[in-house]
């Protein structure tokens, strides 16, 4: 059964979310603070986390950053729940490592749709074959990306984005096309999300000096090119 950790300090909201998730067939664990959430994750890694931004003590944003920095929890799917609706807040949440961002108040159906969409995007691609572009190698079976002996660490969304770019090189892809091909069910996903994940992908590629392989085409979208200098020894 798919397990979801709900990190929410408002008990009434947490219990309502848990009730709806259990009715939808999920197993739910509740945590009221960042410390309780960390303890729950340390004990058993959930399949997905619903993480409130405002928590007593350490914030949800800080907790997301901590999980993204840890090897064990780097790929943990995170949906940020918050009453902060400004675009700058959404960008901050995504930059911290959240895969999606849901503004309160939200409907149960929207929450479930976002959860299912994120879980679908996280399905392994073990049947896919390894691809290579400009010295950069991506292997879906082992979830490894490397170049010139340098192994790179990518989150699952960035991995899928890079996989799409590498299998469709030298073409310009609009944000809407990337949402459709990489995210799949993007009815609740904003195009701004693509920019955030491209930024994170470039940062992940930087240690192998190939961030410049992802090009921004002004007014059109993004393109991946194989023409990049190999890192010097």
C-alpha positions as CSV (number, residue, x, y, z in Angstrom):
1,X,0.0,0.0,0.0
2,X,1.2,3.5,-0.8
3,X,2.2,5.4,2.3
4,X,1.9,9.2,2.7
5,X,3.3,11.2,5.5
6,X,1.2,14.3,6.3
7,X,3.2,17.0,8.1
8,X,0.6,19.5,9.4
9,X,0.5,21.2,12.8
10,X,-3.3,22.1,12.6
11,X,-4.8,18.9,14.0
12,X,-8.3,19.4,12.4
13,X,-6.8,19.9,8.9
14,X,-4.4,17.0,9.3
15,X,-7.1,14.6,10.4
16,X,-9.4,15.7,7.6
17,X,-6.6,15.1,5.0
18,X,-5.8,11.8,6.6
19,X,-9.4,10.7,6.5
20,X,-9.7,11.5,2.8
21,X,-6.5,9.9,1.9
22,X,-7.4,6.7,3.7
23,X,-10.8,6.6,1.9
24,X,-8.7,6.9,-1.3
25,X,-6.7,3.8,-0.3
26,X,-3.6,5.3,1.1
27,X,-1.8,4.5,4.3
28,X,-1.3,7.7,6.3
29,X,1.2,8.8,9.0
30,X,0.8,12.1,10.8
31,X,3.4,14.5,12.1
32,X,2.8,17.9,13.8
33,X,6.4,19.2,13.8
34,X,9.5,19.0,11.7
35,X,11.1,16.9,14.4
36,X,8.3,14.4,14.3
37,X,8.4,14.3,10.5
38,X,12.1,13.7,10.5
39,X,11.7,10.8,13.0
40,X,8.9,9.3,10.9
41,X,11.1,9.5,7.8
42,X,14.1,8.0,9.6
43,X,11.9,5.1,10.8
44,X,10.2,4.3,7.5
45,X,10.7,6.1,4.2
46,X,7.2,7.1,2.9
47,X,6.1,7.1,-0.7
48,X,5.2,10.7,-0.6
49,X,5.1,13.7,1.8
50,X,2.5,16.4,2.2
51,X,4.5,19.1,3.9
52,X,3.0,22.2,5.5
53,X,5.1,25.4,5.0
54,X,4.5,26.9,8.5
55,X,5.4,24.5,11.3
56,X,6.4,25.1,14.9
57,X,10.2,25.3,15.2
58,X,11.8,24.4,11.9
59,X,9.7,25.4,8.8
60,X,8.6,23.0,6.1
61,X,10.9,24.7,3.6
62,X,13.9,24.1,5.8
63,X,12.9,20.5,6.2
64,X,12.5,20.0,2.4
65,X,16.0,21.4,1.9
66,X,17.4,19.0,4.5
67,X,15.8,16.1,2.8
68,X,17.0,17.1,-0.6
69,X,20.6,17.3,0.8
70,X,20.5,13.8,2.2
71,X,21.2,10.8,-0.1
72,X,18.5,8.6,1.5
73,X,15.7,11.2,1.1
74,X,16.9,13.1,-2.0
75,X,14.2,11.4,-4.2
76,X,11.4,11.7,-1.7
77,X,8.3,13.1,-3.5
78,X,7.1,16.3,-1.7
79,X,4.0,18.4,-2.1
80,X,4.1,21.6,-0.2
81,X,0.9,22.7,1.5
82,X,0.6,26.4,2.4
83,X,-1.6,29.4,2.7
84,X,1.1,31.5,1.0
85,X,-0.2,32.1,-2.5
86,X,2.3,34.6,-4.0
87,X,4.4,33.5,-7.0
88,X,7.6,34.3,-5.0
89,X,6.4,31.9,-2.3
90,X,5.7,29.2,-4.8
91,X,9.1,29.6,-6.4
92,X,10.7,29.5,-2.9
93,X,8.9,26.3,-2.1
94,X,9.9,24.7,-5.4
95,X,13.5,25.9,-5.0
96,X,13.6,24.3,-1.6
97,X,13.0,21.0,-3.2
98,X,9.2,20.6,-3.4
99,X,7.9,18.8,-6.5
100,X,4.5,20.5,-6.3
101,X,2.8,23.3,-4.4
102,X,-0.8,23.4,-3.2
103,X,-2.3,26.6,-1.8
104,X,-4.8,26.4,1.0
105,X,-7.7,26.1,0.9
106,X,-7.8,23.3,-1.6
107,X,-10.3,20.6,-2.6
108,X,-9.9,17.0,-1.8
109,X,-10.2,16.1,-5.5
110,X,-7.4,18.5,-6.4
111,X,-5.2,17.1,-3.7
112,X,-5.8,13.5,-4.8
113,X,-5.2,14.4,-8.4
114,X,-1.9,16.0,-7.6
115,X,-0.8,13.1,-5.5
116,X,-1.6,10.6,-8.2
117,X,0.1,12.7,-10.9
118,X,3.3,13.0,-8.8
119,X,3.3,9.2,-8.0
120,X,2.9,8.4,-11.7
121,X,5.8,10.7,-12.6
122,X,7.9,8.9,-10.0
123,X,7.4,5.4,-11.5
124,X,10.8,3.8,-12.4
125,X,11.8,3.6,-16.0
126,X,13.8,0.4,-15.6
127,X,12.8,-0.8,-19.1
128,X,14.4,2.1,-20.8
129,X,17.8,1.8,-22.2
130,X,20.8,4.0,-21.4
131,X,21.3,7.1,-23.5
132,X,24.4,9.3,-24.2
133,X,24.7,12.8,-25.4
134,X,27.9,14.9,-25.6
135,X,29.7,12.6,-23.2
136,X,26.8,12.7,-20.7
137,X,25.4,9.2,-19.9
138,X,22.0,8.5,-18.3
139,X,20.9,5.0,-17.3
140,X,17.2,4.8,-16.3
141,X,17.8,1.2,-14.9
142,X,20.2,2.4,-12.3
143,X,19.1,6.0,-12.1
144,X,22.6,7.2,-12.7
145,X,23.9,10.1,-14.6
146,X,27.6,10.7,-15.3
147,X,30.1,12.5,-17.5
148,X,33.9,12.0,-17.8
149,X,33.9,9.9,-14.6
150,X,31.9,12.4,-12.6
151,X,28.6,10.9,-11.2
152,X,25.9,13.5,-10.9
153,X,23.1,13.6,-8.3
154,X,19.6,14.4,-9.7
155,X,16.2,14.5,-8.1
156,X,13.5,12.3,-9.8
157,X,11.8,15.2,-11.6
158,X,15.2,16.5,-12.9
159,X,16.1,13.0,-13.9
160,X,12.9,12.6,-16.0
161,X,13.4,16.1,-17.5
162,X,17.0,15.3,-18.5
163,X,16.0,11.9,-19.9
164,X,13.4,13.6,-22.2
165,X,16.0,16.3,-23.3
166,X,18.6,13.6,-24.0
167,X,16.2,11.5,-26.1
168,X,15.0,14.6,-28.0
169,X,18.3,16.5,-28.5
170,X,18.8,19.7,-30.6
171,X,15.1,20.5,-30.6
172,X,13.3,23.4,-29.0
173,X,10.6,22.4,-26.5
174,X,8.1,24.9,-25.1
175,X,7.2,24.9,-21.5
176,X,3.8,23.5,-22.4
177,X,5.3,20.6,-24.4
178,X,7.7,19.8,-21.5
179,X,4.7,19.8,-19.0
180,X,2.9,17.4,-21.3
181,X,5.8,15.0,-22.0
182,X,7.6,15.1,-18.7
183,X,4.9,15.8,-16.1
184,X,2.1,14.0,-18.1
185,X,-1.0,15.1,-16.1
186,X,-0.3,18.8,-15.8
187,X,-3.8,20.1,-15.2
188,X,-2.7,21.7,-11.9
189,X,0.9,22.4,-12.8
190,X,2.0,25.9,-13.8
191,X,4.5,26.6,-16.6
192,X,6.6,28.5,-14.1
193,X,7.4,25.1,-12.6
194,X,9.3,24.1,-15.7
195,X,11.7,27.1,-15.2
196,X,12.4,26.1,-11.6
197,X,13.2,22.5,-12.5
198,X,15.4,23.5,-15.5
199,X,17.3,25.7,-13.0
200,X,17.7,22.8,-10.6
201,X,18.8,20.5,-13.5
202,X,21.5,23.0,-14.6
203,X,22.8,23.2,-11.0
204,X,22.9,19.4,-10.9
205,X,24.9,19.2,-14.2
206,X,27.4,21.9,-13.1
207,X,29.9,19.5,-11.4
208,X,30.5,17.9,-14.7
209,X,30.7,21.2,-16.5
210,X,27.8,20.5,-18.8
211,X,25.1,22.8,-17.5
212,X,25.4,24.8,-20.7
213,X,24.1,21.8,-22.6
214,X,20.6,23.1,-21.6
215,X,20.0,26.2,-23.6
216,X,17.3,28.8,-23.2
217,X,15.7,29.8,-26.5
218,X,14.2,33.2,-25.8
219,X,10.4,33.3,-26.4
220,X,10.3,29.6,-27.3
221,X,11.5,27.3,-24.5
222,X,14.5,25.1,-23.9
223,X,16.8,22.9,-26.0
224,X,19.6,20.4,-25.2
225,X,22.6,20.4,-27.3
226,X,25.5,17.9,-27.5
227,X,28.1,20.6,-28.3
228,X,29.9,21.2,-25.1
229,X,33.6,21.1,-24.2
230,X,34.7,18.1,-22.1
231,X,36.0,19.0,-18.6
232,X,39.7,19.4,-18.3
233,X,41.7,16.8,-16.5
